[in-house]
Amino acid sequence: MGIFKKFGFGLKKTREGLDAKLEDVLGAYEEINDDLYDDLEEALIMADVGVTTATAIVEKLRERVRKNEVRNPKHAKMVIADIIAGMLDGGEDWGLITIPSVILVIGVNGVGKTTTIGKMAAMYKAQGKKVILGAADTFRAAAIEQLEVWANRAGVEMIKHQEGSDPAAVVYDTIQAGIARDSDIIIIDTAGRLHNKKNLMDELAKIYRVVEKELPYADREIFLVLDATTGQNAISQAKEFMQVAELTGIVLTKLDGTARGGVVLGIKNELKLPIKFIGVGEKIDDLQPFNEKVFAKALFENTAETHKNEDEE
């Protein structure tokens, strides 16, 4: 399935919700006026774009309408789509060039962190890269076991210690194994216990020091995994994590199961963090590198084919 069809299928609920809201507003007016702008802003907020981002979109729309002398409300939708694409642009290039490169992944329980790591490992392996995982979320035995299941499913190696072990020690051993085995990508599963920020900050600081000491030259990313179904709560959660970790990007999961995909705009606009990956389905290849142009297009354009259609062919 091509990337647009993947995005289109995964964003079906979001597209239907957003498109219906915009169509209702634009179809109710014969000309563009202040009332239309107010209703559009409300519609965008209801689509989980967020108040700040909805206001920004409408302000940009006012400027474009005035500059280009747009009069027909139906034409405003195309302008909105272009504005959204522009807001999402930038920062998605991973820049993982060194061998090895390191990806640290954090996120609270239930957001799909371990599943994301497994799918990410499978994606990199499919690109011909050698991947090794480190189970440094040692607080829960279930986290270690679940990651091992995904490592086996993806066909990659994993380093683990017992539950309750020092996460930094797991990271050290994973790095040494990655170096010894000429791994291209080292992916570390780290803790995400926000209820004690100081402990989490200290734990992450130790991990950073290990990476810096053992691989000072390595490219690295710090991804926060968020659940799209939580809507604006995902942004609040990201703000909390930004206080304890130097995030380089967001992975947004479960987009296919929610109409709240508008939260992508809020994350990019309010947090100024790039979206690195989005989860658009349950299959192992349904974690997709984020493409802002395809995402914006899929928000407004339907694709007739689905996974089922393709499987039947």
Secondary structure, DSSP 4 states (H G I P E B T S, - for coil): --HHHHHHHHTHHHHHHHHHHHHHHHHT-SS--HHHHHHHHHHHHHTT--HHHHHHHHHHHHHHHHHHT---HHHHHHHHHHHHHHHH-S-------SSSEEEEEE--TTSSHHHHHHHHHHHHHHTT--EEEEE--TT-HHHHHHHHHHHHHHT-EEE---TT--HHHHHHHHHHHHHHTT-SEEEEE----TTSHHHHHHHHHHHHHHHHHH-TT--EEEEEEEEGGGTHHHHHHHHHHHTTS---EEEEE-GGG-S-TTHHHHHHHHH---EEEEE-SSSTT-EEE--HHHHHHHHH---S--HHHHHH-
